[in-house]
Each structure stands twice: as C-alpha cells, then as structure tokens.
Amino acid sequence: MSSIATHHGTVVDVCNGIVKVEMHVVSACSSCKAHEKCAFVDKDDKIVDVETDQWQQFAKGDNVIVSVNESLGLLAVLLAYILPAIVIIASIALLQLLNTSEAITALATLAVTVLYFLLLYLFHNKLQRHFSFGIEPVLNE
C-alpha cells in the first residue's frame, strides 16, 4: 500500500483545467533551533501545475492541499539522479576498458549524459501524465 505525500499551498492562477499552486518548501533542517541563523537552510517556493476537472471550484488566493503518491517521488529520484549516475559510471568504465584517452572518455561521458537528459525531455509529456497531483481545498479557512 503506497502512502500519499501532501503539501499546503496557495492558488496563484486558475485556467482551463489547470490550477497553479505555489508551495513554500523548506529543508528537513527547518526544525533545528539554529535554522534561522544558518546559511545552509534551503527555503524555496515551488509552483506546480495541477490538472483537475474541478478547476472551476478554485480561485486565486485559496489555500489548498496538493497530494502525490510517494512512490512517484521515488521514481522521480530514480530518473533524475540514480539512473544518470549509473549512466555516467558505466560510460566511464566502458570507455576506460576500451583504453580511450581521458579527454575522449570525458567528452563521450558528457555526450551520453546530455543524451539521457534529452531523452527525458523528449518524453516529458508522457512522464507528466504519469506524475499527476491531486488537489483539495483546505477546510476551516
């Protein structure tokens, strides 16, 4: 059974089946007592597009809860970080086994990495349909 990750956010725009939600995301160290003075605290505002059939019930400024299946988060980490690392390491290992020069190994590894991310970009529409968000209004506003 998979669990659902939720984030609170504010609607910034509503248009034709898409609700744009701004979420204030803070790093895990935000619970530390020294996080106010720390230069390493990662605070960022993210805007996500949520496709929904009930888009007309939302208005700019509404507080909402955005949800996503946590297993999709793991898949995103796999596609964005783990697989590229494997591709890079495998490219370097293969090219070193073939006794290519370090310059050619570096350039070819860079080219393979760019190709990987280009393929991800080319399939972004298919991936975007797979990575869907849920949205619901916050009750007791």
ZILINRA-V811500 format. One line per field, one symbol per residue. phi: phi as a letter, one per 20 degrees, with the letter a starting at -180 (. if undefined). psi: psi as a letter, one per 30 degrees, with the letter a starting at -180 (. if undefined). burial: b if it has 16 or more other ideal C-beta (glycine too) atoms within 10 Angstrom, else e. Layout:
phi: ???
psi: ???
burial: ???
This chain:
phi: .eddeccebcfdacblncdececedcffefeffeffdeeefedbddddedebfeffedcgnfecddcbfffffffffffecffffffffffffffffeleffffgffffffffffgfffgffdfffffffedddbbfeemf
psi: kllkklkklkkfkkkhfkjkkkkjkllfgffkfgfefkfgkjkkkkkkkjkkfhfffklkfkklkklkkffeeeeeeeefeeeeeeeeeeeeeeeefghlleeeeeeeeeeeeeeefeeeefgeeeeeeeikllkklklh.
burial: eeeeeebebbbeebeeeebbbebeeeeeeeeeeeeeeeeeeeeeeeebebebeebeebeeebebbbebbeebeeeeeebeeeebeebeeebbeebeeeeeeeeebeebbeebeeebeeeeeeeeeeeeeeeebebeeeeee
